[in-house]
Amino acid sequence: MAKKRPQTKAKRPQLTDAEIPVVGAREPCPCGSGRRYKACHGRAAAHAVTELVQRPFEGLSGECDWVALRELVPAATVELKLRDELPEGVPSVTLATVLPMAWPALRRDDGSILLGLQNDTASGDISRDLADTLQQAFTAAPGTPVQGRRAPADGPRLQDLLDPEAPFEPVVHSGFEFWVPDAENATPEVTASLERANAAAIPTVKLAGVDAAYWCETTDKNHLRWVMPHPEEQLLDALARLHAAGRSGLGEGTRLVGSFRAHGLTVPVWDLPSGMSAQDIEKPAAEFAERLADALASDAPLTAEERRARGGLTNRQVTLS
């Protein structure tokens, strides 16, 4: 038998977790453990990438509107203010619901940045992915889109980059002309793209009298979709109390039909008559907000009728994210 070669016991390099680079899942882990990366330091990295953050916009100014723009509103923009000064050559940062070709971000010719919100993300933390895209946009060449990527697990989140005191004030648009600085003089190709996008957009209006409530118009009926910040169980109890008492509507011909669950918040939805405009629903929505506040303050046990109403609302709840 061939003699075994003596094993050397050279000291392995000691690397901290922060120094371990990302390599292929089946490659040896750079830490020197002798195991594959996916079974060593890659395990924690994979977990950080896939772990779902239930409320990615929590702590941001206007959390409810962030959810609405991510899931419900076709065309809207918001001017964003950073904690620190904007980088040199970047005059402004604007959040947009969606960008052409579903780009994650766009650095315009003048250096300004459009950050797309309605995009697939590589991890379970939308906030971290958006922050990484924004940081890429800071150094992108003017006039170029920014592609998405897997954000570093220890990278900043939007909560780290944005000014928490700055107001979050969405501007809802009837179309996507905000994509280009001069839509009237756009090329035929851009004009055709805008026309297709505009044709698919559902007319939407943000109510002025209450927070994060959006009226929208569809073929058969209109709807009000209202993102609410209250804990889900407490909100469902309150809605059940109002529903059982016949006080959950927003006027004649309207009906509370259920709710969405999106990014850790609950979004009640009402059907409205097709002739009821956003302006028509302003006063009823403000009055409902007062009734809801009273119902939220109650800690009395639900009655049998209220429990049945709650069960009906729960059965008609749809999870978006």
N, C-alpha and C positions, 0 to 999 in steps of 0.2 A: 504494500500500500504506500501511496505517496505520503510523504511526511507533511503534516499540516503546517501551514505557514503561521508562525507566531503572531498573535494579535497584538497590535500596538494599542496603547491606552493613552493616546493623545487627548489632551483636554479639549472638550468641545467648546466652541465659542459661546459665551453667555449673552443672549440677546434679550432685551426687554420686549414685552408685548408690542409696544409702540414701534419697535424697530423691525418687526416681522413683516416682510413684504408679502403681497398677495401673489401666489403662483397658481399653476394648474392644480385642480383638485387631486389628481393622481400622482403629482410630483412629490418628492421628498420635502418635508417641512423645512424651511430655512433655519428653524431654531436648532437643528442638529439632533433632534430626538430619534431619528431613524424611521419615524412613522410618516405615512402619507399626509399631505397638508390637510386633506378633508377630515382626517381622523385626529388631527392635532389642533393647531391654531386656527385652521380653517373652519372648525366646528363652531367656534364662537362667532367668527365672521359671518358664517351662513345664517346663524340664528339671529344676528343683529339685522341682517338684510331682510329676512322673511318675517320677523316678529311684527305683528300688526299693532299699530298705535291706534287705539279706538277713537281718540279725539285729537287728531293731528293739528287742529287749529286752536286748541285750547290755549288761553293766555294771550292770543292775538286780539288786538282791537277789532271789534266787529266779527266775532267768531261765527255768529249765525249767518251773516252775509257771506262770509267765506264759503260756508257749506252751500248756501243757495247758488252762488256763482259757480261752484264746482259741479253741482248736480242738476240744477233746475233752470238756470237762465242761459239763453242761447248767446246773446251778444251784450257784453258789458265790459267796462274798463274802470280801473281805480288807480289813482296816483298813489304810489307808495313812498313813504319817507323812511330812510334808514336811521339807525342809531347814530352812525358816524357820517362824516361828510361823504358825498358821492365821489367816486374815483375821478381823477382828472380825465376830461374828455367824455364823461357821461353826464349829460345835462339833466336827465330824468329817468325814472323807472316807473313803468306802468304795468299793472296786472291786467291781463285780458282773459276772458273766458276761453277763447280758442284762437289759434293763429293759423295762417295758411299752411296747408300740407301737414297740419297737426304738429308744427314745430314746437319744441319745448320753450324756445325763446328766440328772439330776433334782435340783433344789434343793427339799428337803422343807420342810414348813411350819415346822419348828423351825430351819431354816437349814442343816441337815446336807446333805451332797452324796453322791449315788450316781453313780458313773462307770461307764458301760457299756463292756464290752470287746469283745463280739461284734457289732461294727457294721461296715458298709462305711465305708471311709475315702476321703478326697478325694485323698490323695497316696500316694506310695510309701513313706512313713515313718509307720507306725502310731504310733510313740512321739510324734512331733511333733503328729500330729492329736489324740491323747488329751490331750497337755499343753495344746493350745489349747482343747479342750472344757472341761478342768478350769478353766482361767483364766476362761472365759466363765461357768462355774457360780459362781465366786466372787462375781460381781456380778449374777447373775440374781436376780429377785424370789423370795422364798420361796414354795413351792407351785407352781413352774413348771418345765417341762422345758426342756432346752437343746438347740437344733438344731445339727447339724454344719455345718461350712463348710470352705472351703479355708484351711488354716493358712498364715500367712506363712512364706515360705521361710527366713527368718532367725529364726523364733520359737523359743522354748525347747522342749526335749524332756523326756520324763518323767525322764530321767537328770539334768536340770538342776533339777527341782522336788522330787524325792523324796529322802528321807534314805537314802544308800547303805548305812548301817550298820543300819538298822531291819530286823528279820526280816520275811519275807514268808510269812504263815501262812494258807493258804486254809482256809476252813470250807465243806465240801461239804454242801449241803442236799438233802433229799429232794423239795422242791418250791420254789415261788417266793413263799412267804408273806413273805419278807423285803422284798417290794415295798411292803408297807403296814405301818404301825406296829401296827395292831390288826386282824389278818386275821379274827378271830372276829366282829367287829362291822362288817365291811365291807358296803358296799351290795350289793344283788343283782347289779348289773352287774359290780362288781369281783370278787365271788365267782365268777361264771360265767367271767370271764376267767382267774382263777387256776386253776379246775378244768380248763379247756382246756389251759393251759400245763403243769400238773402231769401231765396224762394223756399228754403228748407227751415228757416227760422220761425218759431212760433212767436207771434206778437206778445210781448211781455212788458209789464209796467210795475215798478216798485211803488208800493203805497207810501205816502208821505206822513201819515198820522200815526203809524205803528212801526215797530222795528222788524225788518227782515220778512215782510209779507209781500208776495209777488202775485199779481193778477196776470192770468194768461188767457188767450183766446184760442179755442179750437173750433173745428167744423161744427160740431153738434151742440156744444155748451162751453161756457167759460169756467175757469177754476180760480180759486185762491189757494196758494201754497205758502204756509207760514212757518218758518223755521223758529223753534222756540228753545230757550236756554234752560228750561226747568228740568230737573231729574225726571226720567221717563216714567217711573212708577207713580210719582206724585202728579205728573201732568195727566196721565191716563185716568187716575182717580178723579181729578178735577173735571176732565172732559166728560167722564161718565156721569158725574153729578149733574152737570148741565144738560147732557143728552137725555137723561131720565126725566128731567124737569121740563123738557121741551124748550130749552133755552140755548141750545148749541148751534142754532142756525144764525145766518147773517141777514135775515129778512125773508120776505115772501119768495117762495120758489127756490130757496137755497137749502143745502143739506150738507152736514158734516158726514163724509163718506168713508173716512179712514185716515191713515197716516203713513208716512215713510219713516224709516229709521236710517239716518245718514251721518256718518262720521261722529257717532256718539250722541247725536241730538235727534229730537223727534220733530216731524214736520206734518202737522195736521193739514188735511186737504178738504176743501169744500167744493161741491158742484154749484155753479151759478147759472141762472138763465142766460141764454146767448145774448140777450139785449142789455145785460147788466155790465156797465163799463167799470174801469178802475176807479173813476171818480165817484160812481154810484156806491161803491163798496167802502169808501173811506169812513163815513160816519158809522155804519154798522160794525165795521172792524174795531173802531175805537170803543164802541159800546160793549162789544164782546170782550175786549181786553179788560174792561172793568169787571164784568161778570166773572171772567176767568180768575182774576186776582182774588176775588172773594172766595171762589171755589178752592183755589190753591191754599188759602189760609185755613180751611176747615180740616180738622183732624178727627172728625166723627167717623165711626165705621160706616162703610157703604151699606145701604139697604139692599134688599134682595133685587129690587128693580134696578138699582145702580150697578150692582154686580153683573146683572144680565147685560146692561148697556156697555159695561167695561169689556165683557167677553166679546161682544160684537165688534167693538173697536179694535181689540187685540187681534181678532180673527182677520180683520181687514188691513192689518199692518204689513207693509212690504219693506224689506231691508234692501237699501241701495248700496251700502258699503259697510 
